[in-house]
């Protein structure tokens, strides 16, 4: 779906040597947009679409989620994720960013847990 701003003609004044990040930041500020880059794709959404998500961490450690987001290149300093001491995390940002955070959390939550293995030595009652 095209954003309503996608059909407008853009005129920018400023240095021609601006980096892509600077250009995107200027466009976002000018038109009330948020942008997020991941894996070769630039996701653009209206600032009005920015949301907050509360994540009940359950068996997932916050440090595991934070490391996975960093390792996958999903983390963005503009939208830090915070955690409480009560097993809850709060993520905010544009919809595509939040979707990647939620997908990463879901993948971590589905990981098999380490099995509890016990080794018993000695004789078993009733064994010959």
GUPAMAR-128140 format. One record per atom (N, C-alpha, C): residue number from 1; residue in three letters; x, y, z. Coordinates in nm, 3 decimals. Layout:
+-----+--------+---------+---------+---------+
: num : residu :    east :   north :      up :
+-----+--------+---------+---------+---------+
: NUM :    Ala :       X :       Y :       Z :
...
+-----+--------+---------+---------+---------+
END
This chain:
+-----+--------+---------+---------+---------+
: num : residu :    east :   north :      up :
+-----+--------+---------+---------+---------+
:   1 :    Unk :   0.085 :  -0.118 :   0.000 :
:   1 :    Unk :   0.000 :   0.000 :   0.000 :
:   1 :    Unk :   0.089 :   0.124 :   0.000 :
:   2 :    Unk :   0.058 :   0.218 :  -0.085 :
:   2 :    Unk :   0.136 :   0.340 :  -0.093 :
:   2 :    Unk :   0.093 :   0.438 :   0.016 :
:   3 :    Unk :   0.191 :   0.499 :   0.074 :
:   3 :    Unk :   0.167 :   0.606 :   0.171 :
:   3 :    Unk :   0.112 :   0.725 :   0.093 :
:   4 :    Unk :   0.020 :   0.805 :   0.152 :
:   4 :    Unk :  -0.036 :   0.919 :   0.080 :
:   4 :    Unk :   0.070 :   1.019 :   0.034 :
:   5 :    Unk :   0.186 :   1.019 :   0.100 :
:   5 :    Unk :   0.291 :   1.112 :   0.063 :
:   5 :    Unk :   0.368 :   1.064 :  -0.059 :
:   6 :    Unk :   0.350 :   0.940 :  -0.100 :
:   6 :    Unk :   0.430 :   0.882 :  -0.208 :
:   6 :    Unk :   0.402 :   0.948 :  -0.344 :
:   7 :    Unk :   0.289 :   1.012 :  -0.359 :
:   7 :    Unk :   0.254 :   1.073 :  -0.487 :
:   7 :    Unk :   0.286 :   1.222 :  -0.493 :
:   8 :    Unk :   0.339 :   1.279 :  -0.385 :
:   8 :    Unk :   0.370 :   1.422 :  -0.383 :
:   8 :    Unk :   0.509 :   1.448 :  -0.440 :
:   9 :    Unk :   0.522 :   1.561 :  -0.508 :
:   9 :    Unk :   0.653 :   1.603 :  -0.559 :
:   9 :    Unk :   0.733 :   1.662 :  -0.444 :
:  10 :    Unk :   0.858 :   1.619 :  -0.432 :
:  10 :    Unk :   0.942 :   1.664 :  -0.322 :
:  10 :    Unk :   1.042 :   1.767 :  -0.370 :
:  11 :    Unk :   1.056 :   1.874 :  -0.296 :
:  11 :    Unk :   1.159 :   1.973 :  -0.323 :
:  11 :    Unk :   1.236 :   1.994 :  -0.195 :
:  12 :    Unk :   1.366 :   1.965 :  -0.201 :
:  12 :    Unk :   1.452 :   1.980 :  -0.084 :
:  12 :    Unk :   1.558 :   2.084 :  -0.110 :
:  13 :    Unk :   1.580 :   2.167 :  -0.012 :
:  13 :    Unk :   1.689 :   2.263 :  -0.020 :
:  13 :    Unk :   1.793 :   2.221 :   0.082 :
:  14 :    Unk :   1.917 :   2.229 :   0.047 :
:  14 :    Unk :   2.023 :   2.191 :   0.140 :
:  14 :    Unk :   2.140 :   2.136 :   0.064 :
:  15 :    Unk :   2.237 :   2.089 :   0.138 :
:  15 :    Unk :   2.359 :   2.041 :   0.073 :
:  15 :    Unk :   2.333 :   1.918 :  -0.013 :
:  16 :    Unk :   2.390 :   1.920 :  -0.134 :
:  16 :    Unk :   2.374 :   1.807 :  -0.225 :
:  16 :    Unk :   2.454 :   1.686 :  -0.178 :
:  17 :    Unk :   2.545 :   1.706 :  -0.085 :
:  17 :    Unk :   2.630 :   1.598 :  -0.038 :
:  17 :    Unk :   2.572 :   1.528 :   0.086 :
:  18 :    Unk :   2.445 :   1.548 :   0.115 :
:  18 :    Unk :   2.383 :   1.486 :   0.233 :
:  18 :    Unk :   2.384 :   1.334 :   0.216 :
:  19 :    Unk :   2.408 :   1.264 :   0.327 :
:  19 :    Unk :   2.406 :   1.117 :   0.323 :
:  19 :    Unk :   2.263 :   1.068 :   0.309 :
:  20 :    Unk :   2.248 :   0.942 :   0.277 :
:  20 :    Unk :   2.114 :   0.884 :   0.265 :
:  20 :    Unk :   2.038 :   0.894 :   0.397 :
:  21 :    Unk :   2.109 :   0.873 :   0.508 :
:  21 :    Unk :   2.045 :   0.883 :   0.640 :
:  21 :    Unk :   1.998 :   1.025 :   0.665 :
:  22 :    Unk :   2.081 :   1.124 :   0.632 :
:  22 :    Unk :   2.042 :   1.264 :   0.650 :
:  22 :    Unk :   1.922 :   1.299 :   0.563 :
:  23 :    Unk :   1.922 :   1.251 :   0.440 :
:  23 :    Unk :   1.809 :   1.277 :   0.350 :
:  23 :    Unk :   1.681 :   1.214 :   0.404 :
:  24 :    Unk :   1.689 :   1.090 :   0.447 :
:  24 :    Unk :   1.570 :   1.023 :   0.502 :
:  24 :    Unk :   1.521 :   1.095 :   0.628 :
:  25 :    Unk :   1.613 :   1.137 :   0.713 :
:  25 :    Unk :   1.573 :   1.210 :   0.834 :
:  25 :    Unk :   1.505 :   1.342 :   0.800 :
:  26 :    Unk :   1.556 :   1.412 :   0.699 :
:  26 :    Unk :   1.495 :   1.538 :   0.659 :
:  26 :    Unk :   1.355 :   1.515 :   0.601 :
:  27 :    Unk :   1.341 :   1.415 :   0.515 :
:  27 :    Unk :   1.210 :   1.383 :   0.458 :
:  27 :    Unk :   1.111 :   1.343 :   0.566 :
:  28 :    Unk :   1.158 :   1.261 :   0.659 :
:  28 :    Unk :   1.071 :   1.215 :   0.767 :
:  28 :    Unk :   1.023 :   1.333 :   0.852 :
:  29 :    Unk :   1.114 :   1.423 :   0.885 :
:  29 :    Unk :   1.076 :   1.540 :   0.964 :
:  29 :    Unk :   0.981 :   1.631 :   0.887 :
:  30 :    Unk :   1.005 :   1.648 :   0.759 :
:  30 :    Unk :   0.925 :   1.736 :   0.675 :
:  30 :    Unk :   0.782 :   1.684 :   0.656 :
:  31 :    Unk :   0.767 :   1.553 :   0.643 :
:  31 :    Unk :   0.637 :   1.495 :   0.610 :
:  31 :    Unk :   0.574 :   1.412 :   0.721 :
:  32 :    Unk :   0.628 :   1.417 :   0.842 :
:  32 :    Unk :   0.570 :   1.345 :   0.954 :
:  32 :    Unk :   0.579 :   1.194 :   0.938 :
:  33 :    Unk :   0.695 :   1.146 :   0.893 :
:  33 :    Unk :   0.714 :   1.004 :   0.868 :
:  33 :    Unk :   0.817 :   0.944 :   0.962 :
:  34 :    Unk :   0.813 :   0.813 :   0.974 :
:  34 :    Unk :   0.918 :   0.736 :   1.038 :
:  34 :    Unk :   0.975 :   0.644 :   0.932 :
:  35 :    Unk :   1.102 :   0.615 :   0.942 :
:  35 :    Unk :   1.161 :   0.518 :   0.850 :
:  35 :    Unk :   1.248 :   0.423 :   0.929 :
:  36 :    Unk :   1.261 :   0.304 :   0.875 :
:  36 :    Unk :   1.339 :   0.199 :   0.938 :
:  36 :    Unk :   1.403 :   0.116 :   0.829 :
:  37 :    Unk :   1.532 :   0.088 :   0.841 :
:  37 :    Unk :   1.605 :   0.012 :   0.741 :
:  37 :    Unk :   1.646 :  -0.123 :   0.798 :
:  38 :    Unk :   1.622 :  -0.230 :   0.722 :
:  38 :    Unk :   1.668 :  -0.363 :   0.762 :
:  38 :    Unk :   1.680 :  -0.451 :   0.640 :
:  39 :    Unk :   1.792 :  -0.518 :   0.628 :
:  39 :    Unk :   1.816 :  -0.618 :   0.522 :
:  39 :    Unk :   1.787 :  -0.565 :   0.381 :
:  40 :    Unk :   1.833 :  -0.445 :   0.352 :
:  40 :    Unk :   1.817 :  -0.392 :   0.217 :
:  40 :    Unk :   1.682 :  -0.330 :   0.187 :
:  41 :    Unk :   1.597 :  -0.319 :   0.287 :
:  41 :    Unk :   1.464 :  -0.261 :   0.266 :
:  41 :    Unk :   1.446 :  -0.141 :   0.357 :
:  42 :    Unk :   1.392 :  -0.032 :   0.301 :
:  42 :    Unk :   1.357 :   0.085 :   0.381 :
:  42 :    Unk :   1.206 :   0.082 :   0.401 :
:  43 :    Unk :   1.165 :   0.073 :   0.526 :
:  43 :    Unk :   1.023 :   0.073 :   0.562 :
:  43 :    Unk :   0.986 :   0.215 :   0.602 :
:  44 :    Unk :   0.881 :   0.270 :   0.541 :
:  44 :    Unk :   0.838 :   0.406 :   0.569 :
:  44 :    Unk :   0.693 :   0.401 :   0.614 :
:  45 :    Unk :   0.664 :   0.473 :   0.722 :
:  45 :    Unk :   0.527 :   0.478 :   0.772 :
:  45 :    Unk :   0.500 :   0.618 :   0.827 :
:  46 :    Unk :   0.374 :   0.650 :   0.841 :
:  46 :    Unk :   0.335 :   0.777 :   0.901 :
:  46 :    Unk :   0.372 :   0.774 :   1.049 :
:  47 :    Unk :   0.414 :   0.889 :   1.101 :
:  47 :    Unk :   0.447 :   0.896 :   1.243 :
:  47 :    Unk :   0.325 :   0.860 :   1.329 :
:  48 :    Unk :   0.206 :   0.881 :   1.274 :
:  48 :    Unk :   0.083 :   0.847 :   1.346 :
:  48 :    Unk :   0.068 :   0.697 :   1.370 :
:  49 :    Unk :   0.141 :   0.616 :   1.294 :
:  49 :    Unk :   0.133 :   0.471 :   1.308 :
:  49 :    Unk :   0.224 :   0.417 :   1.417 :
:  50 :    Unk :   0.311 :   0.502 :   1.473 :
:  50 :    Unk :   0.400 :   0.459 :   1.579 :
:  50 :    Unk :   0.318 :   0.405 :   1.696 :
:  51 :    Unk :   0.361 :   0.294 :   1.752 :
:  51 :    Unk :   0.285 :   0.229 :   1.859 :
:  51 :    Unk :   0.379 :   0.177 :   1.967 :
:  52 :    Unk :   0.321 :   0.136 :   2.077 :
:  52 :    Unk :   0.392 :   0.071 :   2.187 :
:  52 :    Unk :   0.339 :  -0.070 :   2.201 :
:  53 :    Unk :   0.427 :  -0.164 :   2.230 :
:  53 :    Unk :   0.388 :  -0.303 :   2.255 :
:  53 :    Unk :   0.447 :  -0.347 :   2.387 :
:  54 :    Unk :   0.365 :  -0.409 :   2.471 :
:  54 :    Unk :   0.411 :  -0.469 :   2.595 :
:  54 :    Unk :   0.432 :  -0.616 :   2.567 :
:  55 :    Unk :   0.549 :  -0.667 :   2.603 :
:  55 :    Unk :   0.583 :  -0.807 :   2.578 :
:  55 :    Unk :   0.605 :  -0.876 :   2.711 :
:  56 :    Unk :   0.522 :  -0.977 :   2.740 :
:  56 :    Unk :   0.542 :  -1.060 :   2.859 :
:  56 :    Unk :   0.652 :  -1.160 :   2.824 :
:  57 :    Unk :   0.767 :  -1.145 :   2.885 :
:  57 :    Unk :   0.884 :  -1.221 :   2.846 :
:  57 :    Unk :   0.875 :  -1.371 :   2.877 :
:  58 :    Unk :   0.803 :  -1.407 :   2.981 :
:  58 :    Unk :   0.789 :  -1.548 :   3.015 :
:  58 :    Unk :   0.926 :  -1.614 :   3.029 :
:  59 :    Unk :   0.949 :  -1.723 :   2.954 :
:  59 :    Unk :   1.076 :  -1.796 :   2.968 :
:  59 :    Unk :   1.194 :  -1.728 :   2.897 :
:  60 :    Unk :   1.169 :  -1.622 :   2.822 :
:  60 :    Unk :   1.276 :  -1.555 :   2.747 :
:  60 :    Unk :   1.342 :  -1.449 :   2.836 :
:  61 :    Unk :   1.472 :  -1.456 :   2.847 :
:  61 :    Unk :   1.546 :  -1.354 :   2.921 :
:  61 :    Unk :   1.556 :  -1.229 :   2.834 :
:  62 :    Unk :   1.541 :  -1.111 :   2.896 :
:  62 :    Unk :   1.551 :  -0.987 :   2.820 :
:  62 :    Unk :   1.686 :  -0.976 :   2.750 :
:  63 :    Unk :   1.792 :  -1.019 :   2.818 :
:  63 :    Unk :   1.925 :  -1.011 :   2.757 :
:  63 :    Unk :   1.932 :  -1.096 :   2.630 :
:  64 :    Unk :   1.863 :  -1.211 :   2.627 :
:  64 :    Unk :   1.859 :  -1.295 :   2.506 :
:  64 :    Unk :   1.788 :  -1.222 :   2.393 :
:  65 :    Unk :   1.676 :  -1.156 :   2.426 :
:  65 :    Unk :   1.603 :  -1.080 :   2.324 :
:  65 :    Unk :   1.688 :  -0.966 :   2.271 :
:  66 :    Unk :   1.751 :  -0.891 :   2.361 :
:  66 :    Unk :   1.834 :  -0.777 :   2.320 :
:  66 :    Unk :   1.950 :  -0.823 :   2.233 :
:  67 :    Unk :   2.016 :  -0.933 :   2.271 :
:  67 :    Unk :   2.128 :  -0.984 :   2.192 :
:  67 :    Unk :   2.081 :  -1.032 :   2.055 :
:  68 :    Unk :   1.968 :  -1.100 :   2.049 :
:  68 :    Unk :   1.916 :  -1.148 :   1.920 :
:  68 :    Unk :   1.883 :  -1.030 :   1.829 :
:  69 :    Unk :   1.820 :  -0.926 :   1.883 :
:  69 :    Unk :   1.787 :  -0.808 :   1.803 :
:  69 :    Unk :   1.913 :  -0.740 :   1.752 :
:  70 :    Unk :   2.017 :  -0.733 :   1.836 :
:  70 :    Unk :   2.144 :  -0.675 :   1.793 :
:  70 :    Unk :   2.210 :  -0.761 :   1.685 :
:  71 :    Unk :   2.216 :  -0.892 :   1.711 :
:  71 :    Unk :   2.282 :  -0.983 :   1.617 :
:  71 :    Unk :   2.215 :  -0.984 :   1.479 :
:  72 :    Unk :   2.083 :  -0.967 :   1.477 :
:  72 :    Unk :   2.008 :  -0.969 :   1.351 :
:  72 :    Unk :   2.003 :  -0.831 :   1.283 :
:  73 :    Unk :   2.058 :  -0.731 :   1.349 :
:  73 :    Unk :   2.057 :  -0.596 :   1.292 :
:  73 :    Unk :   1.921 :  -0.528 :   1.300 :
:  74 :    Unk :   1.838 :  -0.572 :   1.393 :
:  74 :    Unk :   1.703 :  -0.516 :   1.407 :
:  74 :    Unk :   1.703 :  -0.396 :   1.501 :
:  75 :    Unk :   1.785 :  -0.398 :   1.604 :
:  75 :    Unk :   1.788 :  -0.290 :   1.703 :
:  75 :    Unk :   1.808 :  -0.155 :   1.635 :
:  76 :    Unk :   1.744 :  -0.054 :   1.691 :
:  76 :    Unk :   1.758 :   0.082 :   1.640 :
:  76 :    Unk :   1.759 :   0.176 :   1.760 :
:  77 :    Unk :   1.865 :   0.256 :   1.772 :
:  77 :    Unk :   1.879 :   0.343 :   1.890 :
:  77 :    Unk :   1.765 :   0.444 :   1.901 :
:  78 :    Unk :   1.693 :   0.470 :   1.792 :
:  78 :    Unk :   1.580 :   0.563 :   1.799 :
:  78 :    Unk :   1.462 :   0.504 :   1.875 :
:  79 :    Unk :   1.456 :   0.371 :   1.881 :
:  79 :    Unk :   1.345 :   0.304 :   1.949 :
:  79 :    Unk :   1.400 :   0.196 :   2.042 :
:  80 :    Unk :   1.457 :   0.237 :   2.156 :
:  80 :    Unk :   1.512 :   0.137 :   2.248 :
:  80 :    Unk :   1.401 :   0.055 :   2.314 :
:  81 :    Unk :   1.434 :  -0.066 :   2.349 :
:  81 :    Unk :   1.340 :  -0.155 :   2.418 :
:  81 :    Unk :   1.381 :  -0.158 :   2.565 :
:  82 :    Unk :   1.284 :  -0.140 :   2.651 :
:  82 :    Unk :   1.312 :  -0.137 :   2.794 :
:  82 :    Unk :   1.248 :  -0.258 :   2.861 :
:  83 :    Unk :   1.307 :  -0.299 :   2.971 :
:  83 :    Unk :   1.253 :  -0.413 :   3.046 :
:  83 :    Unk :   1.238 :  -0.375 :   3.192 :
:  84 :    Unk :   1.140 :  -0.439 :   3.256 :
:  84 :    Unk :   1.120 :  -0.420 :   3.399 :
:  84 :    Unk :   1.176 :  -0.541 :   3.472 :
:  85 :    Unk :   1.183 :  -0.531 :   3.603 :
:  85 :    Unk :   1.227 :  -0.644 :   3.685 :
:  85 :    Unk :   1.115 :  -0.747 :   3.700 :
:  86 :    Unk :   1.002 :  -0.723 :   3.637 :
:  86 :    Unk :   0.885 :  -0.811 :   3.652 :
:  86 :    Unk :   0.861 :  -0.897 :   3.529 :
:  87 :    Unk :   0.962 :  -0.913 :   3.443 :
:  87 :    Unk :   0.948 :  -1.000 :   3.327 :
:  87 :    Unk :   0.866 :  -0.941 :   3.214 :
:  88 :    Unk :   0.865 :  -0.808 :   3.205 :
:  88 :    Unk :   0.789 :  -0.740 :   3.100 :
:  88 :    Unk :   0.882 :  -0.645 :   3.026 :
:  89 :    Unk :   0.868 :  -0.640 :   2.895 :
:  89 :    Unk :   0.945 :  -0.547 :   2.812 :
:  89 :    Unk :   0.849 :  -0.453 :   2.740 :
:  90 :    Unk :   0.897 :  -0.334 :   2.709 :
:  90 :    Unk :   0.818 :  -0.235 :   2.636 :
:  90 :    Unk :   0.896 :  -0.194 :   2.512 :
:  91 :    Unk :   0.833 :  -0.213 :   2.395 :
:  91 :    Unk :   0.893 :  -0.176 :   2.268 :
:  91 :    Unk :   0.803 :  -0.074 :   2.201 :
:  92 :    Unk :   0.864 :   0.026 :   2.141 :
:  92 :    Unk :   0.789 :   0.127 :   2.069 :
:  92 :    Unk :   0.856 :   0.156 :   1.936 :
:  93 :    Unk :   0.778 :   0.197 :   1.838 :
:  93 :    Unk :   0.834 :   0.233 :   1.709 :
:  93 :    Unk :   0.735 :   0.214 :   1.598 :
:  94 :    Unk :   0.783 :   0.223 :   1.473 :
:  94 :    Unk :   0.694 :   0.204 :   1.358 :
:  94 :    Unk :   0.650 :   0.058 :   1.345 :
:  95 :    Unk :   0.542 :   0.034 :   1.274 :
:  95 :    Unk :   0.484 :  -0.101 :   1.266 :
:  95 :    Unk :   0.580 :  -0.210 :   1.217 :
:  96 :    Unk :   0.660 :  -0.182 :   1.116 :
:  96 :    Unk :   0.750 :  -0.285 :   1.063 :
:  96 :    Unk :   0.859 :  -0.320 :   1.163 :
:  97 :    Unk :   0.908 :  -0.223 :   1.235 :
:  97 :    Unk :   1.008 :  -0.247 :   1.340 :
:  97 :    Unk :   0.948 :  -0.332 :   1.450 :
:  98 :    Unk :   0.830 :  -0.295 :   1.496 :
:  98 :    Unk :   0.764 :  -0.372 :   1.603 :
:  98 :    Unk :   0.734 :  -0.515 :   1.559 :
:  99 :    Unk :   0.698 :  -0.533 :   1.433 :
:  99 :    Unk :   0.671 :  -0.668 :   1.382 :
:  99 :    Unk :   0.796 :  -0.754 :   1.390 :
: 100 :    Unk :   0.912 :  -0.698 :   1.354 :
: 100 :    Unk :   1.037 :  -0.773 :   1.362 :
: 100 :    Unk :   1.075 :  -0.804 :   1.506 :
: 101 :    Unk :   1.050 :  -0.711 :   1.598 :
: 101 :    Unk :   1.076 :  -0.735 :   1.740 :
: 101 :    Unk :   0.988 :  -0.850 :   1.789 :
: 102 :    Unk :   0.860 :  -0.846 :   1.755 :
: 102 :    Unk :   0.767 :  -0.952 :   1.798 :
: 102 :    Unk :   0.803 :  -1.087 :   1.736 :
: 103 :    Unk :   0.841 :  -1.088 :   1.609 :
: 103 :    Unk :   0.879 :  -1.215 :   1.544 :
: 103 :    Unk :   1.004 :  -1.274 :   1.609 :
: 104 :    Unk :   1.098 :  -1.188 :   1.644 :
: 104 :    Unk :   1.219 :  -1.235 :   1.711 :
: 104 :    Unk :   1.186 :  -1.292 :   1.848 :
: 105 :    Unk :   1.101 :  -1.222 :   1.923 :
: 105 :    Unk :   1.060 :  -1.271 :   2.055 :
: 105 :    Unk :   0.990 :  -1.407 :   2.041 :
: 106 :    Unk :   0.898 :  -1.419 :   1.946 :
: 106 :    Unk :   0.824 :  -1.543 :   1.926 :
: 106 :    Unk :   0.919 :  -1.658 :   1.893 :
: 107 :    Unk :   1.018 :  -1.632 :   1.808 :
: 107 :    Unk :   1.115 :  -1.736 :   1.773 :
: 107 :    Unk :   1.195 :  -1.779 :   1.896 :
: 108 :    Unk :   1.233 :  -1.683 :   1.979 :
: 108 :    Unk :   1.307 :  -1.718 :   2.100 :
: 108 :    Unk :   1.220 :  -1.797 :   2.198 :
: 109 :    Unk :   1.094 :  -1.760 :   2.209 :
: 109 :    Unk :   1.003 :  -1.828 :   2.302 :
: 109 :    Unk :   0.976 :  -1.972 :   2.259 :
: 110 :    Unk :   0.987 :  -2.001 :   2.130 :
: 110 :    Unk :   0.961 :  -2.136 :   2.079 :
: 110 :    Unk :   1.083 :  -2.227 :   2.084 :
: 111 :    Unk :   1.198 :  -2.172 :   2.120 :
: 111 :    Unk :   1.319 :  -2.256 :   2.128 :
: 111 :    Unk :   1.298 :  -2.368 :   2.228 :
: 112 :    Unk :   1.349 :  -2.486 :   2.197 :
: 112 :    Unk :   1.339 :  -2.594 :   2.296 :
: 112 :    Unk :   1.425 :  -2.559 :   2.417 :
: 113 :    Unk :   1.372 :  -2.590 :   2.532 :
: 113 :    Unk :   1.447 :  -2.566 :   2.656 :
: 113 :    Unk :   1.544 :  -2.680 :   2.679 :
: 114 :    Unk :   1.647 :  -2.650 :   2.751 :
: 114 :    Unk :   1.743 :  -2.754 :   2.785 :
: 114 :    Unk :   1.674 :  -2.861 :   2.868 :
: 115 :    Unk :   1.695 :  -2.984 :   2.831 :
: 115 :    Unk :   1.635 :  -3.095 :   2.905 :
: 115 :    Unk :   1.707 :  -3.112 :   3.038 :
: 116 :    Unk :   1.632 :  -3.149 :   3.138 :
: 116 :    Unk :   1.689 :  -3.177 :   3.269 :
: 116 :    Unk :   1.724 :  -3.325 :   3.272 :
: 117 :    Unk :   1.852 :  -3.355 :   3.268 :
: 117 :    Unk :   1.897 :  -3.494 :   3.265 :
: 117 :    Unk :   1.955 :  -3.530 :   3.400 :
: 118 :    Unk :   1.912 :  -3.644 :   3.453 :
: 118 :    Unk :   1.967 :  -3.693 :   3.579 :
: 118 :    Unk :   2.031 :  -3.829 :   3.555 :
: 119 :    Unk :   2.147 :  -3.845 :   3.611 :
: 119 :    Unk :   2.216 :  -3.974 :   3.601 :
: 119 :    Unk :   2.214 :  -4.035 :   3.741 :
: 120 :    Unk :   2.154 :  -4.153 :   3.750 :
: 120 :    Unk :   2.147 :  -4.224 :   3.877 :
: 120 :    Unk :   2.244 :  -4.340 :   3.873 :
: 121 :    Unk :   2.328 :  -4.350 :   3.971 :
: 121 :    Unk :   2.423 :  -4.461 :   3.977 :
: 121 :    Unk :   2.388 :  -4.548 :   4.097 :
: 122 :    Unk :   2.417 :  -4.672 :   4.078 :
: 122 :    Unk :   2.391 :  -4.766 :   4.188 :
: 122 :    Unk :   2.287 :  -4.866 :   4.146 :
: 123 :    Unk :   2.243 :  -4.942 :   4.243 :
: 123 :    Unk :   2.145 :  -5.047 :   4.211 :
: 123 :    Unk :   2.005 :  -4.993 :   4.224 :
: 124 :    Unk :   1.918 :  -5.051 :   4.148 :
: 124 :    Unk :   1.777 :  -5.014 :   4.150 :
: 124 :    Unk :   1.705 :  -5.120 :   4.232 :
: 125 :    Unk :   1.618 :  -5.079 :   4.319 :
: 125 :    Unk :   1.546 :  -5.175 :   4.404 :
: 125 :    Unk :   1.474 :  -5.279 :   4.318 :
: 126 :    Unk :   1.491 :  -5.405 :   4.351 :
: 126 :    Unk :   1.424 :  -5.511 :   4.281 :
: 126 :    Unk :   1.498 :  -5.561 :   4.160 :
: 127 :    Unk :   1.614 :  -5.500 :   4.125 :
: 127 :    Unk :   1.690 :  -5.545 :   4.008 :
: 127 :    Unk :   1.778 :  -5.664 :   4.048 :
: 128 :    Unk :   1.798 :  -5.758 :   3.959 :
: 128 :    Unk :   1.879 :  -5.877 :   3.995 :
: 128 :    Unk :   2.024 :  -5.845 :   4.013 :
+-----+--------+---------+---------+---------+
END
